[in-house]
Amino acid sequence: MIDILTMYYRNHFGIVQSDHLYPIQCGRSDAREKEILEMDGDDTGMNISGRNKYWSEITGLYWYWKNCEHADIIGLCSYRRFFNLRNPWRKAFIVHKSKELRFRFRRDYEQVESILENHDVILPKRYLYRQSIYQICRRNYRITDFEILQKVIEDKHPAYITTFNRIFYENNELLGHNMFIFKKELFNSYCTWVFDILFETERRTNPTDYPVNQIRLYGYFHELLLDCYVRHHNLREYHSQLLWIDDTHRSVRFDWPLYRLGCRVLYFLNKR
């Protein structure tokens, strides 16, 4: 059995139906009656639904991990970003308008089992930046929060700190959008590790008054931690194209060849 956890907040682009997609409404505890979607919510049993504005789709991940019978294979995506396994060697992103989604998106998750026979994890391709991840975070977020995250890893899981520092300070590539597909055993191991760190960072930080572009702090932390876990364990990665639902754009600049070349050149020059 395969569960690709598809995280919704409100019904922005319609609900995508597929045998392998498991839709979950995140932050349901704060939804008004007319905003309740016809799917499971993250507000029953053991849950952190009320902290969704700080945790983003990770509240749904936690709810599934703690309350559901786990499938043999578990993945995570969202209502507007899906794995597209049909075109693994083409460009990293493909953009479709929402009205095209029901026609373009079909059951392409049947390949997952065969892919995971020779790989440990399915991921989107990494984003490439012209600066280190540290510099990107310092420019866009409150760097003291990421220093707290670093300290939590040192305190609770010191074996991972070298990998974390390498990704954060000496690297310009990072996984985005909190997307993955694991087998059940690896999924459980990962969730045990990542939530141990995230709950401790939550205890030491307070994003209550942060602006909208910074408030989903623990969702941002999760992106870093996912990459840290994958690289630390040298997991065999399979990179999937990402299907992006967007009614205003037809391409993603991170995928432009000149942009990627420019990032590599500028990062190399900045290191000198």
Secondary structure as the mmCIF struct_conf table of DSSP 4:
data_model
#
loop_
_struct_conf.conf_type_id
_struct_conf.id
_struct_conf.beg_label_comp_id
_struct_conf.beg_label_asym_id
_struct_conf.beg_label_seq_id
_struct_conf.end_label_comp_id
_struct_conf.end_label_asym_id
_struct_conf.end_label_seq_id
STRN STRN1 ILE A 2 TYR A 8
BEND BEND1 TYR A 9 ARG A 10
BEND BEND2 HIS A 12 PHE A 13
TURN_TY1_P TURN_TY1_P1 ASP A 19 HIS A 20
STRN STRN2 LEU A 21 GLN A 25
TURN_TY1_P TURN_TY1_P2 CYS A 26 GLY A 27
HELX_RH_3T_P HELX_RH_3T_P1 ARG A 28 ASP A 30
HELX_RH_3T_P HELX_RH_3T_P2 GLU A 33 GLU A 35
BEND BEND3 GLU A 38 MET A 39
STRN STRN3 ASP A 40 GLY A 41
BEND BEND4 ASP A 42 ASP A 42
BEND BEND5 THR A 44 MET A 46
HELX_RH_3T_P HELX_RH_3T_P3 SER A 49 ARG A 51
HELX_RH_AL_P HELX_RH_AL_P1 ASN A 52 TRP A 55
TURN_TY1_P TURN_TY1_P3 SER A 56 GLU A 57
HELX_RH_AL_P HELX_RH_AL_P2 ILE A 58 ASN A 67
BEND BEND6 CYS A 68 CYS A 68
HELX_LH_PP_P HELX_LH_PP_P1 GLU A 69 ALA A 71
BEND BEND7 ASP A 72 ASP A 72
STRN STRN4 ILE A 73 SER A 78
TURN_TY1_P TURN_TY1_P4 TYR A 79 ARG A 80
STRN STRN5 ARG A 81 ASN A 84
TURN_TY1_P TURN_TY1_P5 LEU A 85 ARG A 86
TURN_TY1_P TURN_TY1_P6 PRO A 88 TRP A 89
BEND BEND8 ARG A 90 ARG A 90
BEND BEND9 ALA A 92 ALA A 92
STRN STRN6 PHE A 93 HIS A 96
HELX_RH_AL_P HELX_RH_AL_P3 SER A 98 ARG A 104
HELX_RH_3T_P HELX_RH_3T_P4 TYR A 109 GLN A 111
HELX_RH_AL_P HELX_RH_AL_P4 VAL A 112 ILE A 115
TURN_TY1_P TURN_TY1_P7 LEU A 116 ASN A 118
BEND BEND10 ASP A 120 ASP A 120
STRN STRN7 VAL A 121 PRO A 124
HELX_LH_PP_P HELX_LH_PP_P2 LYS A 125 ARG A 126
STRN STRN8 TYR A 127 LEU A 128
BEND BEND11 ARG A 130 GLN A 131
HELX_RH_AL_P HELX_RH_AL_P5 ILE A 133 ASN A 140
BEND BEND12 TYR A 141 TYR A 141
HELX_RH_AL_P HELX_RH_AL_P6 ILE A 143 LYS A 156
HELX_RH_3T_P HELX_RH_3T_P5 PRO A 158 TYR A 160
HELX_RH_AL_P HELX_RH_AL_P7 ILE A 161 TYR A 169
BEND BEND13 GLU A 170 GLU A 170
STRN STRN9 GLU A 173 LEU A 174
TURN_TY1_P TURN_TY1_P8 HIS A 177 ASN A 178
STRN STRN10 PHE A 180 LYS A 183
HELX_RH_AL_P HELX_RH_AL_P8 LYS A 184 ARG A 204
TURN_TY1_P TURN_TY1_P9 THR A 208 ASP A 209
TURN_TY1_P TURN_TY1_P10 VAL A 212 GLN A 214
BEND BEND14 ILE A 215 ILE A 215
HELX_RH_AL_P HELX_RH_AL_P9 LEU A 217 HIS A 232
TURN_TY1_P TURN_TY1_P11 HIS A 233 ASN A 234
STRN STRN11 GLU A 237 ILE A 245
BEND BEND15 ASP A 247 THR A 248
BEND BEND16 ARG A 250 ARG A 250
HELX_RH_3T_P HELX_RH_3T_P6 ARG A 253 ASP A 255
HELX_RH_AL_P HELX_RH_AL_P10 PRO A 257 LYS A 271
#
